[in-house]
Amino acid sequence: GISRLQNVLIKYAVKMVESIPFCGPSIVSCTKSTYVYVVHSRNPLMQILYGVLVLGGYSLYMIRYQHLVPNPYVHEIHCYLPHFIVGFTMLSFYWASTTNPGFITAESWKKFDHHEYDGFLYVKHRGCYTCKTPKVARSKHCSLCGHCVPRFDHHCPWINICVGENNYKYFVLFLFSTMFMLLY
């Protein structure tokens, strides 16, 4: 239904832009390469966007509203609490973004081989078809990172890395600190 209509519209739009004399094909080529870079490769765009949103909102608060605290309705602790909350949120973002999820190599696979094999999805002594390393239970090959990741959850564009066994706790901390900051 809708996806078929979307594909037809995209093909029609591409043909229409390509028909523009002199610049049409270059616009399409540039758009396609930009799309591949943004969607199908590791890049820091979402990290930059997150930083701009958090620090921009924090700066706006500091400029517009910080001078209004404390007052008869808002306690003095709220003079200091926003600095701590934003600082801790950015620190958890840094930890989640920079901690290695635990890439599996031919040398390190035994360190991650502590989950049970189910004999269906995860079979003992099976290797990864892409990177040719031993495949441990609950691992998956990430096409964006180019590595097998133990206890693979997903590749998160916000932290620009996979969420796996070694950085899962930092990712959850990042989620909860962001949620707390937004609720505050």
Disulfide bonds with the S-S distance in Angstrom:
none
